[in-house]
């Protein structure tokens, strides 16, 4: 993923699924398409699911806690173009 939306949400009362859903909504409004991937901190990743609302979750050590980098994965874009 070369481009995306960096979303910050540190609300301790909001569940991970809600945080991702809010980021997805913002991404769709801003870019006009649905994201496929969300990179998140390994600390925020609960390991219970690898997808939320059709968005693939990818824990990454270089993403800070409470930050979500959301966008369209390059392989997905290439496959749609073919």
C-alpha positions in Angstrom: 0.0 0.0 0.0 1.6 3.2 -1.2 -1.1 5.6 -0.1 -3.7 5.6 2.5 -5.4 7.4 5.3 -3.8 7.6 8.7 -6.5 7.5 11.4 -6.0 8.1 15.1 -8.4 6.9 17.8 -7.3 6.5 21.4 -10.8 6.3 22.9 -10.5 3.5 25.5 -14.3 3.1 25.5 -14.5 2.4 21.7 -14.0 -1.2 20.5 -11.5 -2.0 17.8 -14.3 -2.8 15.3 -15.8 0.6 15.8 -12.5 2.4 15.4 -11.9 0.5 12.1 -15.5 1.2 10.9 -15.1 4.9 11.5 -11.8 4.9 9.6 -13.4 3.0 6.7 -16.2 5.6 6.5 -13.8 8.5 6.4 -11.7 6.8 3.8 -14.8 6.2 1.6 -15.9 9.8 1.9 -12.4 11.2 1.1 -11.3 8.8 -1.7 -14.7 7.5 -3.1 -13.8 3.8 -2.8 -13.7 1.2 -0.1 -10.4 0.3 1.5 -9.2 -3.3 1.6 -6.4 -3.2 4.2 -5.7 -1.7 7.6 -2.3 -1.7 9.2 -2.4 -1.3 13.0 -0.1 -1.5 15.9 0.8 -5.0 17.1 -0.3 -3.6 20.5 -3.8 -2.7 19.3 -4.3 -6.0 17.4 -6.2 -8.4 19.6 -5.6 -11.5 17.4 -9.3 -12.5 17.6 -10.0 -11.7 13.9 -8.0 -10.8 10.9 -10.9 -9.0 9.1 -13.4 -6.4 10.2 -16.2 -5.4 7.8 -14.3 -6.9 4.9 -11.1 -5.0 5.7 -8.0 -7.1 6.2 -6.1 -6.3 9.4 -2.4 -6.4 9.3 -0.5 -5.9 12.6 2.8 -3.9 12.0 5.6 -3.1 14.4 6.2 0.3 12.7 2.6 1.6 13.3 2.2 3.5 16.6 -0.5 2.5 19.1 -3.9 4.0 18.4 -3.0 4.7 14.8 -4.6 3.0 11.8 -3.2 3.2 8.3 -6.0 2.3 6.0 -6.2 2.0 2.2 -6.2 -0.3 -0.8 -3.5 -2.9 -1.0 -1.4 -2.8 -4.1 -2.0 -6.5 -5.1 -5.8 -5.8 -5.0 -5.4 -2.8 -7.3 -3.2 -4.7 -9.7 -5.6 -7.6 -9.8 -8.6 -5.3 -10.6 -6.7 -3.7 -13.5 -6.1 -7.0 -15.2 
